């Protein structure tokens, strides 16, 4: 497969860009505590089914030409499968996580060790942040979420680390506790082919100020319904052409097709019991190696 694949559409040609991801097999997945509205410890979970669904996502990435690295799952940390929360990586620099809840804090050293062992310049944070769960790169700008997990002070810190503009967005609906549950960057590479970075988002997940910012900066954004947001339709990954989404997000699927993207439907319903989806399981590794 070549580095880029162009798909002509009636609306606009989209271009696939090969990505490199970090994932973690959910071999210890269960819901034994509650740190978000999706988690109900009394509800049974099926670890084998979670692994099977995760494997489909992993295999699909590989089949479409993307590289996937793995971090070992640690016993006692069932949420480690949600690797997007384990850091934020640009140009070979890894800004490590500092988790809000004690149940996940033991994951941070494992991610720090992995980044260092794999040649990333690793920055250990002073501020509470949950990595790419709350930091999304849109062109040259870092979109940064706060309200439930990452603190506002981490927005200033991540700006200093990467020397980029940071746009703070305030989340107000506890169902969408991380930015990547309410907003998806559809064009991860900004160039003359793809044009400016574009996004999809759920308006109701943000306060009025944040919605105004998004409307001004991304006038062509796809506005997703609450119905599709509620099945984690926006917790998606995109390579610029293929957009990996929940099969239950039917309206979002149609919107993507209308814009010339290719929705790739991946069912991670078992992992949604822990409050995570496709993007939660996918940390993008930009630069290095």
C-alpha positions in Angstrom: 0.0 0.0 0.0 1.4 3.4 -0.9 1.8 6.1 1.7 -1.3 8.0 0.6 -4.5 6.7 -1.0 -6.8 9.2 -2.7 -10.5 8.4 -2.9 -12.5 10.4 -5.3 -16.0 11.4 -4.2 -18.8 13.5 -5.5 -18.1 16.1 -2.8 -14.4 16.2 -2.3 -11.4 13.9 -2.6 -10.0 12.7 0.7 -6.6 11.4 1.2 -5.5 8.6 3.6 -2.3 9.3 5.6 -0.6 6.4 7.3 -0.6 6.7 11.0 1.3 5.1 13.9 -0.6 4.1 17.0 -0.1 2.8 20.5 -2.6 0.2 21.8 -3.0 -2.1 24.7 -4.7 -5.5 24.6 -7.6 -5.5 27.2 -6.6 -8.8 28.7 -7.4 -7.5 32.2 -10.5 -5.5 31.2 -13.4 -5.4 33.7 -15.5 -2.7 35.4 -14.7 -2.9 39.1 -15.1 0.8 40.0 -16.8 3.8 38.7 -15.0 7.0 37.6 -17.4 8.0 34.8 -21.2 7.8 34.2 -20.8 4.8 31.8 -19.2 2.5 34.4 -21.5 0.3 36.5 -19.5 -2.3 38.6 -22.6 -4.4 39.2 -23.1 -4.9 35.4 -21.2 -8.0 34.2 -18.4 -7.6 31.6 -17.0 -10.1 29.2 -13.2 -9.9 29.0 -13.0 -12.3 26.1 -15.5 -10.3 24.1 -13.6 -7.1 24.8 -10.4 -8.7 23.5 -12.1 -10.0 20.4 -13.6 -6.6 19.6 -10.3 -4.8 20.3 -8.5 -7.3 18.0 -10.8 -6.4 15.2 -9.8 -2.7 15.6 -6.1 -3.6 15.8 -6.4 -5.9 12.7 -8.3 -3.3 10.7 -5.6 -0.6 11.4 -2.9 -3.0 10.2 -4.9 -4.1 7.1 -5.3 -0.5 6.1 -1.5 0.1 6.3 -1.2 1.7 9.7 1.6 0.8 12.2 0.5 -0.3 15.6 2.8 -0.6 18.6 1.7 -2.4 21.8 2.2 -1.6 25.5 1.9 -4.5 28.0 -1.3 -4.5 30.0 -0.7 -4.4 33.8 -2.8 -6.6 36.1 -5.1 -4.4 38.3 -5.4 -1.6 35.7 -8.4 -2.5 33.6 -8.5 0.9 32.0 -5.1 0.7 30.5 -6.7 -0.4 27.2 -7.7 3.2 26.8 -4.2 4.2 25.7 -5.3 7.6 24.3 -5.2 8.8 28.0 -1.6 7.7 28.3 0.1 10.7 26.7 0.1 13.2 23.9 2.9 12.9 21.3 4.0 15.4 18.7 7.3 15.4 16.7 8.8 12.7 18.9 8.1 14.5 22.2 5.8 12.7 24.6 3.9 14.7 27.2 3.1 12.1 29.8 -0.2 11.7 31.7 -1.0 12.5 35.3 -4.4 10.8 36.0 -7.0 12.5 38.1 -8.3 9.3 39.8 -6.2 7.1 42.0 -7.6 4.0 40.2 -5.6 5.0 37.1 -2.5 6.7 38.5 -0.5 3.5 38.5 -0.6 3.5 34.7 1.4 6.7 34.3 4.9 5.1 35.1 4.2 2.4 32.6 3.5 4.9 29.8 6.5 7.0 30.8 8.8 3.9 30.7 7.4 2.9 27.3 8.0 6.3 25.8 11.5 6.5 27.1 12.3 2.9 26.0 11.1 3.7 22.5 13.2 6.8 22.0 10.7 9.6 22.8 11.8 12.7 24.5 9.5 12.4 27.5 8.1 15.3 29.6 6.7 14.4 33.0 3.9 16.8 33.8 3.3 18.9 36.8 -0.4 19.3 36.0 -3.3 16.8 36.0 -3.9 15.7 32.4 -5.2 12.7 30.6 -3.2 12.8 27.4 -4.9 12.6 24.0 -8.2 12.1 25.8 -8.2 15.9 26.3 -5.7 17.1 23.8 -6.4 16.8 20.0 -4.1 18.1 17.3 -6.1 20.0 14.6 -3.6 21.3 12.0 -1.1 23.3 14.0 -3.5 24.0 16.9 -4.0 21.9 20.0 -7.6 21.7 21.0 -7.7 21.1 24.8 -10.6 19.9 26.9 -11.3 20.6 30.6 -14.2 20.4 32.9 -13.9 16.8 34.2 -10.4 15.4 33.9 -7.5 17.5 32.7 -7.1 20.8 34.5 -7.0 24.2 32.8 -3.4 24.6 34.0 -2.4 21.6 31.9 -3.4 23.6 28.9 -0.8 26.2 29.6 1.7 23.4 30.3 1.1 21.5 27.1 1.4 24.8 25.1 4.8 25.4 26.7 5.9 21.8 25.9 5.1 21.9 22.2 5.3 25.6 21.5 1.9 25.6 19.8 -1.4 27.6 20.2 -3.8 25.9 22.6 -7.5 26.5 22.3 -9.3 25.7 25.6 -12.7 24.1 25.4 -15.0 23.5 28.4 -17.0 20.3 28.7 -20.3 20.5 30.6 -22.0 17.1 30.1 -20.5 14.4 32.4 -21.2 11.7 29.8 -18.6 13.3 27.7 -15.9 13.7 30.2 -12.9 13.7 27.8 -12.6 15.9 24.7 -12.2 12.9 22.5 -15.7 11.7 23.4 -17.3 14.9 22.1 -15.0 16.0 19.2 -13.1 14.2 16.5 -10.4 15.6 14.2 -11.2 14.3 10.7 -8.3 15.6 8.8 -5.2 14.9 10.9 -2.8 16.3 8.3 -3.3 19.8 7.0 -1.9 20.3 3.5 -2.8 21.5 0.0 -4.6 18.2 -0.6 -6.8 18.0 2.4 -7.2 21.7 3.0 -7.6 23.1 6.5 -8.1 20.8 9.5 -11.7 19.9 10.0 -13.6 18.4 12.9 -16.9 16.8 13.9 -18.3 17.6 17.4 -21.4 17.4 19.6 -22.5 21.0 20.4 -24.4 20.1 23.6 -21.2 18.8 25.2 -19.7 22.3 25.4 -20.5 25.5 27.1 -21.6 28.6 25.1 -18.1 30.1 24.9 -16.6 26.9 23.6 -19.3 26.4 21.0 -18.7 30.0 19.8 -15.0 29.2 19.4 -15.7 26.1 17.5 -18.2 27.8 15.2 -15.7 30.5 14.4 -12.7 28.3 13.9 -14.4 25.4 12.2 -17.3 26.7 10.2 -17.5 23.6 8.0 -17.5 21.2 11.0 -19.9 18.3 11.1 -22.4 18.8 13.9 -23.3 15.4 15.4 -26.6 14.6 17.1 -26.8 13.6 20.7 -28.2 10.3 19.6 -24.9 9.5 17.8 -22.8 11.1 20.5 -24.4 8.9 23.1 -23.1 5.7 21.4 -19.6 7.3 21.4 -19.8 8.0 17.7 -17.4 10.9 18.0 -14.8 8.7 19.9 -13.4 7.9 16.5 -10.0 7.8 14.7 -9.4 9.2 11.3 -6.6 8.9 8.8 -8.0 11.6 6.5 -10.1 9.2 4.4 -11.1 6.3 6.6 -12.9 7.3 9.8 -13.3 4.5 12.3 -16.6 4.8 14.1 -19.2 2.9 16.1 -21.7 1.0 13.9 -24.5 2.5 16.0 -23.7 6.1 15.0 -25.9 5.9 11.9 -26.5 9.6 11.4 -22.7 10.4 11.8 -22.0 7.6 9.3 -24.2 9.3 6.7 -22.7 12.7 7.4 -19.2 11.4 6.8 -20.2 9.7 3.5 -21.7 13.0 2.3 -18.4 14.7 3.0 -16.4 12.2 1.1 -15.0 10.2 4.0 -15.1 6.4 4.3 -16.7 5.3 7.6 -15.2 2.0 8.9 -17.6 0.5 11.4 -16.0 -1.2 14.4 -18.1 -2.5 17.3 -16.4 -1.8 20.7 -19.6 -2.1 22.7 -18.0 -4.2 25.5 -15.3 -1.5 26.0 -18.0 1.2 26.1 -19.1 -0.4 29.4 -15.9 1.2 30.8 -16.6 4.5 29.1 -14.3 4.1 26.2 -14.4 3.6 22.4 -12.3 3.6 19.3 -10.3 6.8 20.0 -9.9 5.9 23.7 -8.0 2.7 22.5 -5.8 4.6 20.1 -2.9 6.9 21.0 -1.3 8.5 18.0 2.5 8.4 17.9 3.7 11.4 15.9 7.4 11.4 15.0 10.4 9.4 16.3 11.3 5.9 15.4 
